[in-house]
Amino acid sequence: MTKKEKIEHIAKELFLKHGFKKVTIDEICKKAHVSRKTYYTFYENKIALVLFIIDEISTNTLEKYKAVISGPGTFAEKMEESLDLKYQFSKTITLEFVADFFDPGAAEILEYWKGMMQESMMLLMNFLKEGQRTGEMNPDLNLNYVMWYFQKLSEIIKSPELAGMFSNPEEMVKQVSKTMIYGIMPINSPRF
């Protein structure tokens, strides 16, 4: 592993565990066994490293999502695979890490994150349109409403009250996603 890779690996581990606000460059350097000078050879500051890590995680997840929605299978199978990706993503992103995005001093990070989420939402909108076009999704649903609903769910997920109902973020994402996709009816029940 190169020195740059060590820095990134240690920083990712620390950021995901504690959030990036609490982690210092000195702590990253110490655990990666590199000097501050070496750190600054690769990253001009901590924000640059945080953006790199967010980009790496987001790009990887978006590529997997694109492969799912453009791959073989029915709309329902792709939705299930998409849920599985959400579960995997929820395992890599901790609430501490995401909470730091909304700190007033992290505006640059929040803007970058919003851009990545916007790309994800565009992919989702196109996927839903295709599901309606093929008749595999309820054609009566207003997609602007569905997208608005997804956005509101994203806001709800940030609620400490909701997080307190679950033992971990993965379980919270599973519950929210299943409710969003299937409603309150059993998954295998006849649809009305």
N, C-alpha and C positions, 0 to 999 in steps of 0.2 A: 504494500500500500504506500503510495506517495505521501509526502508531507501534506499536500493539499487535500488529498483524500482523507487523511487522518483528521485534519481540522474539520472537514465537512461531516465525517462520520460522528465524531465526538460532539460537535455542535448540534447536529440533528438529534442525537440521543438526549443531550441536555435540554435543548429547546422543547422537545416533545414531552419530556418529563416535568419540567419546571416552568415552561413558558420562556420566551426569549428575553423578557424584561429583567428577570432575576439572574440570568446567566451573564457573567462578565467575560470579556476577551481574555483576561488573565486566567480565568478558570478553564476556558477552552484550551488555551496554550499549554497550561500545566498538564491537563489530562491527555492532550495529544502529543506531549513531549516535544513541543516546538517553541521557539522564541517568539516574542511579540514581533520582532523584525520579520521573521518568516511568515507570520500571520499576515502582516501588512504587505508582503510581497504578492499575496493572492487577493486580499480583500481590503478595501480602503477603510471600512468600518464594520460594525456589527450589523447594521441595516443591510449592507450589501450581501453579507453571508445569509441573513434571514431570507432575503429575496431569492437568493440562489436555491436555498432549501425548499422554499415554497414553490418555486418554479419546477424543481425536480419532482417533487411530490405531485403537483398538479398536472404537469405534462405527462407523467407516467400514467396517472389515473385517466386523463382525457384520452390518451391513445388506446388504453384498454376499453374505455367506453365506446369510442369510435369503432373499434373492432367488433364489439358486441352488437351494436345497432346496425352495422352494415354487413354483419355475418349471416350465416344460414340460420334458419329457425323461424318459428311463428312470432308474432308480436308478443304473445303471452310468454313464450320462452325467453325472448329478449328482455322483457320486463323483469323476469325472474333473475336472469343473469345480471341485469343492471342493479337489482337489489343486492345481489351477492357482491358486486363491486362496491356498493355503498357500505356494506358491512366491512369489507376489507379496508376501505378508506377510513372508516370510523376507528379501526384498530390502529391506524398509523397516526391519526390526528387526535391529540388530547384536548380536553376542554381548556386546560391551562394555556396551551399554545394558541388556540383560537381566541381566547379571551383577551390576550395581549394585542390582537389586531385592532381592537376597539379603544385602545388607549389613545388619548389625544396626541401623544408624541409619536404615534406610529402611523400617521396619515399616509405616508408613502407606501407602507406595507398594506394598509387597508385598501388603498386605490388599486394596487397590483392584484390583490386577492379578488376584489370586485370585478376586475377585468377578466380574470380566469373564470369566475362564476358566470359572467355574462356569456362567455364562449360556451360554457357547459349548458346554459339555459337555451342558447340558440340551437345547439345539437338536440336538446330535448324537444324543443318546439317542432323541429323538422321531423323528428322521430314520431311524435304524436300525430302530426299531419299525415304522415305516411300510414300510421295505424288507422286513422279515420278513412283515408282514401281506400285502403284495402278492406275496410269493413271489420277489422279486427278490434277496433276501439269504438266505443259509443259515438256515433256520428252526430248526436244531438248536443254533445258537450261543447260549450264555447271555449275554445283553446286559450283565449285571453283570460277567461275566468280560471281555467286550470293552471295557467302559468302564475296568475296572481295568487292562487291558492298555494302553489308550491313556494312562492316567495314568502307568504305569511307563515308557512310551516318552517321555513328557514329562520324566521324571526322567533317563532315559538321555541324552536330547538335551543336558542340561546338563553332561555329562561332558567334561572337557578331553581325555580319551583319544579319545573319539568325534570331537570337533571336529578333533583333529589328523589324522584320516584323510581330511579333505576340504579342498579349497582355499578354500571359502567356505560360509557358512551355507545358501545356497540349494541347493547340491548335497547337503549333509547332509540337509536336509528332504526333498528329492526321493527320496533313497535310503531313508530311514526310512519315508516315506509309502508308497512303492511296495511295500516289504517288508511293511508293515502291511496293505495292501489286497490285494495279490496273492500274498503268500507268496514262496517261492523259485522257483516255477514260472514259465516264460515267460508273459507277459501273455495271449497268444493261444492258449495250450495248452488242450486239453480238460480240463475239471474232473473230478475223481473223485467 
